[in-house]
Amino acid sequence: MNATWQLHGLGQSLWLDNITRSLLDDGTLARYITEDAITGLTSNPSIFDAAIGSGTAYDTAITAKTQAGLNGEALFIELALDDLRRAADLLRPVFDATDQVDGWVSMEISPLLAADAGASLAAARQIHTLGRRKNLFVKIPGTPEGLLAIEEAIFRGIPINVTLLFSCAHYLAAAEAYLRGIERRLEAGLDPCVASVASLFISRWDVAANPQLPAKLQHKLGIAVAGQTYRAYCALFASQRWLKLAATGARPQRLLWASTGTKDPQASDTLYVTALAAHGTIDTLPEKTLHAFADHGTLDGVMPIDGGNADAVLAEIALAGVDVNALAARLQHDGAEAFVKSWQQLLQRIADKSACLDATPPAAPTP
């Protein structure tokens, strides 16, 4: 039994942080499900940009959809949903076997809408409708405007993956939006069973803070924030407010660890996976990290529900001169800007490829 199955056995779900048409076509995703305990996946504009730009797997679809009159965001959404529907179907047995806890895929709304709650909600409704899969999350960033859209989307029964969360405070704000959406459904006589996950980004903390920290505190900030947030997560779902909702059939909004690939080549390539082993959570793994953990990963216990030494580590980091609250705000802002850049780059890549394919003469018939 490799280490990924050990994580699965302790109650943590492993989702793949990648999707490409080739992963679907050559059976790789199916093997990850059966051999490495992968029970879901996530996507983002950067992932699709790399997938579409790395070869010819999407060329036929781009040509056909362009000839059908699609372009820009509409063309991309159709390309992405083609992949995600296939992945959702592949994961549907997991979805059914776990009573809809696992087996999910995720599709992002346009990051250009991050400051517009109404437009974000409209985009989420469109993706939910076009997706035509029960196990499709729509990703909305947990910015102040995004939180308004998230509450309304949950109220309308749209499963939501809240993305771009960096701190415990960000997580609690996302959880509050989720709870309000569920409470409003109950008040309206609607089914409270609407799924959601809250995605906390980890490794970007250390990329930003390590240059300011002594060696003994490097690679510890992201894990400490995770510990603090896990404590809040466990406390929330032991609260009377939640227990009252759970009694009606509501489901917990699960905590998801995002950005768990190690960015520093001098650090262990399984650093965050080992540290973030926590019952009831989800860890999204880039392919490189999945392979590393399956090959030589080890477990070192599980994250305690009280957060362990998170508070002490955060206090030391504050004394070293890092303003954690200010850094969280900066990381969320920079993350939103990075998604916009990736989105624009993705749309340009599709436009360029579409133009190139349209200009390519058809192959001469074989004599």
VENZI-V400600 format. One record per helix or strand. SS is the DSSP state (H for helix, E for strand). FROM is the first residue (numbers start at 1). TO is the last residue. If there is no record, write none. Layout:
SS;FROM;TO, SS;FROM;TO
This chain:
H;3;9, E;13;16, H;21;25, H;28;35, E;38;41, H;45;53, H;59;67, H;72;97, E;105;108, H;111;113, H;117;131, E;136;141, H;144;155, E;160;165, H;168;187, E;196;201, H;203;212, H;215;217, H;221;236, H;240;246, E;254;258, H;271;275, E;282;285, H;287;296, H;310;319, H;324;359
